[in-house]
Amino acid sequence: MSRLRFALDPKSVAIIGASENPNKVGGRPVHYLQKFGFKGKIYPINPSRTEIQGEKCYKSLADLPEAPEMVIVAVAGDNAIGAVEDCAKAGVKIALVMASGFGEVDAIAGKAKERRMVEIAHKHGMRIVGPNTQGLANFGTGAIASFSTMFMEFERVEGHVAMLSQSGALSTVPVGFLNPRGIGVRHSHATGNDSDITVGELAIAVAEDPEVKLMLLYLESIPEKKYLEELSEVALHRNLPIIALKSGRTDAGKAAAQSHTGALANEDRVVDAFLEHHGIWRAPDMRGLVEATELYLKGWKPHGRRLVAISNSGAVCVMTADAASTVGMPMAKLAPETDKKLKGILPSFATTTNPIDLTAALLSNSRLFGDILPVIAEDPAADAFIIGVPVAGPGYDVPAFARDSAAFAQQTGKPLVVAATQPSVAREFQAQGVSVFPTEVEAVTALNQYVSHHELMARVKARKRGPSSSLISADKTEMLNEADSLALLASHGLPVVPYRLAHSRAEAEAAFDAIGGKVVVKGCSADIAHKSELGLVKLGVASREAVGEVYAEMEEIIRKQGSRFDGVIIAAMTGGRREIVIGAHRDPVFGPVVMVGDGGKYVEVFKDTTLLLPPFTRDDAKRALAKLRIAPLFEGVRGEPPMDVDVLVDAMVRIGELMADTSAKVMSIDLNPVMLNTNGCVVVDAVVFKGE
Amino acid sequence: MSRLRFALDPKSVAIIGASENPNKVGGRPVHYLQKFGFKGKIYPINPSRTEIQGEKCYKSLADLPEAPEMVIVAVAGDNAIGAVEDCAKAGVKIALVMASGFGEVDAIAGKAKERRMVEIAHKHGMRIVGPNTQGLANFGTGAIASFSTMFMEFERVEGHVAMLSQSGALSTVPVGFLNPRGIGVRHSHATGNDSDITVGELAIAVAEDPEVKLMLLYLESIPEKKYLEELSEVALHRNLPIIALKSGRTDAGKAAAQSHTGALANEDRVVDAFLEHHGIWRAPDMRGLVEATELYLKGWKPHGRRLVAISNSGAVCVMTADAASTVGMPMAKLAPETDKKLKGILPSFATTTNPIDLTAALLSNSRLFGDILPVIAEDPAADAFIIGVPVAGPGYDVPAFARDSAAFAQQTGKPLVVAATQPSVAREFQAQGVSVFPTEVEAVTALNQYVSHHELMARVKARKRGPSSSLISADKTEMLNEADSLALLASHGLPVVPYRLAHSRAEAEAAFDAIGGKVVVKGCSADIAHKSELGLVKLGVASREAVGEVYAEMEEIIRKQGSRFDGVIIAAMTGGRREIVIGAHRDPVFGPVVMVGDGGKYVEVFKDTTLLLPPFTRDDAKRALAKLRIAPLFEGVRGEPPMDVDVLVDAMVRIGELMADTSAKVMSIDLNPVMLNTNGCVVVDAVVFKGE
């Protein structure tokens, strides 16, 4: 942890605005540093006291025996700015500013104040956490520079989970969730307004802590990608899983985020694509962020997703199958020998096929459970297990079930979860180190997340990772006319419709002869984006005379508009089995984004599209296509032959390469439709914007 | 509770196979009848004992001083059958059979045994609960005829919730869920194999208990609809909400249900439509079944779904807006005066627009909370409230927050929920009678369910309910040829394509002249369902000569097949803005079902369809259309005019009426496509099956 060492492991901490009252913002850090065994020096600073919470108190920073490595600035408003300046000049390494009323309140003046503080700090080699931060808490070193109320509840907080957040509450709420489950959190950091040290930069430093086995992130805004990219590299390198909860998924959420932090709103689908690209699991909500935590800490090596379910309730068997099917975990098909052996053990009215229903017979014979587990353990079809014990208690040997389950998990080395509603039953399993969830839905959902995340990380690691696509911006962007757009695409290897650009009636007629059959005639102007509405698209023109006439009409229309006349395109009529859309744009934060989906007129209505971040592989492109609702059509349905997905994948990869190539300065691409056929695909319409 | 009084409130209960051990199947009911204050007579029967659990024990049924109203049969297998026969002959009113090994194990022999027991019972006026039942538990009367382990955990179980289930575990697991939340369950009944008294029939009797305020159902199989229909009538009449968890949603779940109960698998989407039709809320899983229970018991009268959120965490504000948006609850737009008043109370860095972010300022000033609530209470835009307190504790006056919240809820009379993760915080609110959930997602989801269920019940009550559609079955079903299908539909007022059925080449040519323009020619035979594949559909035939030739070809094709030749259809070519599908079939359990959706060739790929049960209104039909993914197209997108949804709704209603009319004996209808246009819609293809 060399990086940001002064933030995570300072040798001395001063508190400007320290308070005797441990429930005040300036009192909490003093209390926590003592409570959680901080080994370094504690310097409370408060001009009106000589001692605070048993520590010698100083009148000012200047009175300290040394320059502290970290200073917690717990005074408000402009006093905080002055304190930061003092710290910088005194040689402090980290100033942690708790005061609010900066960029989160006023995106102009507030942000300007933040920038001023950061400038002064950097001039003196100091870094800033905050402002508007609840603080950092490293329970590994005892450096708890935080005023969180949550830590008042715990005597000790030790473990292998790191939680980082821009929000104060969200840096600690997961700690409160996990603690009752016996899961300790080692890091709980809130970075506030991220004026200097961002949650991403801090996360990289935390990811280097070898004691961290799982990292959780709460993000309200992602203003830049570079730290998260580096974080992903560091984490994948050491197989550290990261789960991120990014709020502001919906318009209402984005509006709320903007009004309370002034934060930039990220395009949510791009966030999805970005996190997936980097092997980071995106949690839908708080519960999703913490629910599977235990499973990540088990050290399992999952090899598949075929589930075996065992319960003493037939209803739970059915609901488990429903839940598994819903998340995409198939029920394992057990071998005939397994079935035979189970039949030898279980009563005739039990069910020996998976899910295995022990029935209420377990009340008469508690040994049934321990007897069948070894049989199931031997079946190679099982990748993961769920044991559902909705009701047990007097008459059942629950401690034996728990011991048997733990031994079974040990024997197989495969993921195993238990669903038990009754706290008395859950406790017995937990005491044996088995992961317990209240119902089969939570259990299966967590199991699926764990297995799927493992698969995702393996996929991202296996992918040869090129350098991340650079951000480019253009002072000015200009639409290419359609002929130039098509030419650009053709020069990058995309299959475009056969066409000619005619600059005279004679050329137009010659083009008709050359292309043959009925043609499409389109007016071409870099000033006109919506050609159809002006009558600049004519389909099925069937004779050279007609082409000539249309040429003349279109030239007149364009010139009457006062638009540049770049000629008239004569193109082959091209049908397709399905109209596909391929698009690309440059996200201001995440850079180039490629979109593919169901195209045609209603692309915005059906929104059956997926996103990919370059660089991506052919496999990535195929996975993206497989997510579409129209995916079954690619295989061919109702006796149709399959469509030529290979060339579509080629086209996607080429668009990705073109967007990744900053020298090409392509700002956006809109290809709709791309006609997909049994053999090949063809770009029919293209709008490309380039930067200058 | 006159109905099934002997099952729910017997004056005397005998237990055949009674046991001294309260953890044995035959010991539990004796124990529970004593423990939960049963006032009637308890008669343990066991030939080898004189006393059981302090009660005088009898050698046999014949030795009892009277015929008991209820007998619990706690002996196994064939002994149970003998006992049932004894009971019937002795004048017992209810035999509750706990033994398993009947229909759930063997759908043939096991079911036959059940039928035999029921026959004997009915001959003597006795009714049967079970077999394979865990038993009934009415905590209102203390009649606990159950061997559930769950009730060992509770000293008293009192409340206003009724839980009925076919499964034993699921009749009690919700009790275990609700108890720690301080919510009592009055009824907890497991009906097992439903050989005689079904869960539905019992539910009607329970719904008549005026103390029941909310009914929960777990259903694994719905073999007949009549009891659930009657239940819905009874419940709606007294405003009793019903929430049903029906498992076997997925193929894997259905397979599990079949292998452990041999139960008939219901078509899941029809179950959805049926429950919605009857105002019953369908829970997706166990948690969904119980999660909103508290809200139903508050006695609120919700008037809308606009939400106001208040939190001391900006992150929770954002996540609440995300959660609300996801479930479809908009954030209320507060009045400018409200905003002004809030600004006067809150610090400048707080957010006064909804969601309202109090920020960590609440730590410095606990009164902020109590000060703003009365202001918000006055705003008419608010329909429901959520207060998010992710972290509080020392330094916060949580008891005051809880009191203020309770007073606020009282003042507004509007639904209010709290999201609080920390148990210490949750307890304070619960102590004031406020409903608390661990996170905003659960809170908002429960609130939305409660409001939406209320809306659904109001809608179903407002709908003039005709008699439910009858089930009809046909020994034989026969496909009508297309001409007859179209004629039948036309006679019921559906707009069908202009067509003629020609029986000779001359008639075909005359039809071409009469219809005008290009035509479609289709071979017509009641033996041929897939015409296209045999070359029996020709589009765009453009001359009378061509029509004549096609006529001759098609006659030859049909005759060569050895199929009936019913003529050749000449129909107008009809385009449409969108191809719609309307279908109908008769579900063996639920009767007629009408389907509408996105039609055309890929109807099975996109599955963008919804179901309706006749009788349904035009409003119901509109709501069904609004659920489709293609719904935005109806309004007109990208400058298109709207489509004629009114005539589509007409067509749907007419199909509903036709299916509800049993005398018409229509078994199924498949109209694909129905061409929907700006003006009108037209049925182009029709396949109708009739019963005989």
HADDOCK unambig.tbl for C-alpha pairs under 7 A between the chains (distance, minus, plus):
assign (segid A and resid 23 and name CA) (segid B and resid 394 and name CA) 6.36 0.50 0.50
assign (segid A and resid 23 and name CA) (segid B and resid 395 and name CA) 5.04 0.50 0.50
assign (segid A and resid 101 and name CA) (segid B and resid 349 and name CA) 5.44 0.50 0.50
assign (segid A and resid 105 and name CA) (segid B and resid 349 and name CA) 5.40 0.50 0.50
assign (segid A and resid 149 and name CA) (segid B and resid 391 and name CA) 6.73 0.50 0.50
assign (segid A and resid 149 and name CA) (segid B and resid 392 and name CA) 6.13 0.50 0.50
assign (segid A and resid 149 and name CA) (segid B and resid 393 and name CA) 6.15 0.50 0.50
assign (segid A and resid 149 and name CA) (segid B and resid 394 and name CA) 6.75 0.50 0.50
assign (segid A and resid 150 and name CA) (segid B and resid 391 and name CA) 6.37 0.50 0.50
assign (segid A and resid 167 and name CA) (segid B and resid 315 and name CA) 6.02 0.50 0.50
assign (segid A and resid 169 and name CA) (segid B and resid 313 and name CA) 6.09 0.50 0.50
assign (segid A and resid 169 and name CA) (segid B and resid 390 and name CA) 6.49 0.50 0.50
assign (segid A and resid 169 and name CA) (segid B and resid 391 and name CA) 6.32 0.50 0.50
assign (segid A and resid 170 and name CA) (segid B and resid 315 and name CA) 6.88 0.50 0.50
assign (segid A and resid 173 and name CA) (segid B and resid 390 and name CA) 6.39 0.50 0.50
assign (segid A and resid 173 and name CA) (segid B and resid 391 and name CA) 6.74 0.50 0.50
assign (segid A and resid 176 and name CA) (segid B and resid 422 and name CA) 6.54 0.50 0.50
assign (segid A and resid 247 and name CA) (segid B and resid 318 and name CA) 6.53 0.50 0.50
assign (segid A and resid 247 and name CA) (segid B and resid 319 and name CA) 5.92 0.50 0.50
assign (segid A and resid 248 and name CA) (segid B and resid 318 and name CA) 6.19 0.50 0.50
assign (segid A and resid 248 and name CA) (segid B and resid 319 and name CA) 6.99 0.50 0.50
assign (segid A and resid 248 and name CA) (segid B and resid 322 and name CA) 6.30 0.50 0.50
assign (segid A and resid 249 and name CA) (segid B and resid 322 and name CA) 6.04 0.50 0.50
assign (segid A and resid 250 and name CA) (segid B and resid 322 and name CA) 5.35 0.50 0.50
assign (segid A and resid 250 and name CA) (segid B and resid 325 and name CA) 6.60 0.50 0.50
assign (segid A and resid 252 and name CA) (segid B and resid 321 and name CA) 5.32 0.50 0.50
assign (segid A and resid 252 and name CA) (segid B and resid 322 and name CA) 6.15 0.50 0.50
assign (segid A and resid 252 and name CA) (segid B and resid 325 and name CA) 6.33 0.50 0.50
assign (segid A and resid 253 and name CA) (segid B and resid 318 and name CA) 4.80 0.50 0.50
assign (segid A and resid 253 and name CA) (segid B and resid 319 and name CA) 6.40 0.50 0.50
assign (segid A and resid 253 and name CA) (segid B and resid 321 and name CA) 4.64 0.50 0.50
assign (segid A and resid 253 and name CA) (segid B and resid 322 and name CA) 4.55 0.50 0.50
assign (segid A and resid 256 and name CA) (segid B and resid 317 and name CA) 6.62 0.50 0.50
assign (segid A and resid 256 and name CA) (segid B and resid 318 and name CA) 5.19 0.50 0.50
assign (segid A and resid 256 and name CA) (segid B and resid 321 and name CA) 6.84 0.50 0.50
assign (segid A and resid 256 and name CA) (segid B and resid 355 and name CA) 6.54 0.50 0.50
assign (segid A and resid 257 and name CA) (segid B and resid 318 and name CA) 5.51 0.50 0.50
assign (segid A and resid 259 and name CA) (segid B and resid 351 and name CA) 6.86 0.50 0.50
assign (segid A and resid 260 and name CA) (segid B and resid 314 and name CA) 6.29 0.50 0.50
assign (segid A and resid 260 and name CA) (segid B and resid 351 and name CA) 5.87 0.50 0.50
assign (segid A and resid 313 and name CA) (segid B and resid 169 and name CA) 6.09 0.50 0.50
assign (segid A and resid 314 and name CA) (segid B and resid 260 and name CA) 6.30 0.50 0.50
assign (segid A and resid 315 and name CA) (segid B and resid 167 and name CA) 6.05 0.50 0.50
assign (segid A and resid 315 and name CA) (segid B and resid 170 and name CA) 6.90 0.50 0.50
assign (segid A and resid 317 and name CA) (segid B and resid 256 and name CA) 6.64 0.50 0.50
assign (segid A and resid 318 and name CA) (segid B and resid 247 and name CA) 6.53 0.50 0.50
assign (segid A and resid 318 and name CA) (segid B and resid 248 and name CA) 6.19 0.50 0.50
assign (segid A and resid 318 and name CA) (segid B and resid 253 and name CA) 4.81 0.50 0.50
assign (segid A and resid 318 and name CA) (segid B and resid 256 and name CA) 5.19 0.50 0.50
assign (segid A and resid 318 and name CA) (segid B and resid 257 and name CA) 5.52 0.50 0.50
assign (segid A and resid 319 and name CA) (segid B and resid 247 and name CA) 5.91 0.50 0.50
assign (segid A and resid 319 and name CA) (segid B and resid 248 and name CA) 7.00 0.50 0.50
assign (segid A and resid 319 and name CA) (segid B and resid 253 and name CA) 6.41 0.50 0.50
assign (segid A and resid 321 and name CA) (segid B and resid 252 and name CA) 5.33 0.50 0.50
assign (segid A and resid 321 and name CA) (segid B and resid 253 and name CA) 4.66 0.50 0.50
assign (segid A and resid 321 and name CA) (segid B and resid 256 and name CA) 6.85 0.50 0.50
assign (segid A and resid 322 and name CA) (segid B and resid 248 and name CA) 6.30 0.50 0.50
assign (segid A and resid 322 and name CA) (segid B and resid 249 and name CA) 6.04 0.50 0.50
assign (segid A and resid 322 and name CA) (segid B and resid 250 and name CA) 5.34 0.50 0.50
assign (segid A and resid 322 and name CA) (segid B and resid 252 and name CA) 6.16 0.50 0.50
assign (segid A and resid 322 and name CA) (segid B and resid 253 and name CA) 4.55 0.50 0.50
assign (segid A and resid 325 and name CA) (segid B and resid 250 and name CA) 6.58 0.50 0.50
assign (segid A and resid 325 and name CA) (segid B and resid 252 and name CA) 6.32 0.50 0.50
assign (segid A and resid 349 and name CA) (segid B and resid 101 and name CA) 5.46 0.50 0.50
assign (segid A and resid 349 and name CA) (segid B and resid 105 and name CA) 5.40 0.50 0.50
assign (segid A and resid 351 and name CA) (segid B and resid 259 and name CA) 6.88 0.50 0.50
assign (segid A and resid 351 and name CA) (segid B and resid 260 and name CA) 5.87 0.50 0.50
assign (segid A and resid 355 and name CA) (segid B and resid 256 and name CA) 6.56 0.50 0.50
assign (segid A and resid 390 and name CA) (segid B and resid 169 and name CA) 6.50 0.50 0.50
assign (segid A and resid 390 and name CA) (segid B and resid 173 and name CA) 6.40 0.50 0.50
assign (segid A and resid 391 and name CA) (segid B and resid 149 and name CA) 6.76 0.50 0.50
assign (segid A and resid 391 and name CA) (segid B and resid 150 and name CA) 6.38 0.50 0.50
assign (segid A and resid 391 and name CA) (segid B and resid 169 and name CA) 6.32 0.50 0.50
assign (segid A and resid 391 and name CA) (segid B and resid 173 and name CA) 6.72 0.50 0.50
assign (segid A and resid 392 and name CA) (segid B and resid 149 and name CA) 6.14 0.50 0.50
assign (segid A and resid 393 and name CA) (segid B and resid 149 and name CA) 6.13 0.50 0.50
assign (segid A and resid 394 and name CA) (segid B and resid 23 and name CA) 6.37 0.50 0.50
assign (segid A and resid 394 and name CA) (segid B and resid 149 and name CA) 6.73 0.50 0.50
assign (segid A and resid 395 and name CA) (segid B and resid 23 and name CA) 5.06 0.50 0.50
assign (segid A and resid 421 and name CA) (segid B and resid 177 and name CA) 6.99 0.50 0.50
assign (segid A and resid 422 and name CA) (segid B and resid 176 and name CA) 6.53 0.50 0.50
assign (segid A and resid 605 and name CA) (segid B and resid 632 and name CA) 6.75 0.50 0.50
assign (segid A and resid 606 and name CA) (segid B and resid 629 and name CA) 6.94 0.50 0.50
assign (segid A and resid 629 and name CA) (segid B and resid 606 and name CA) 6.92 0.50 0.50
assign (segid A and resid 632 and name CA) (segid B and resid 605 and name CA) 6.76 0.50 0.50
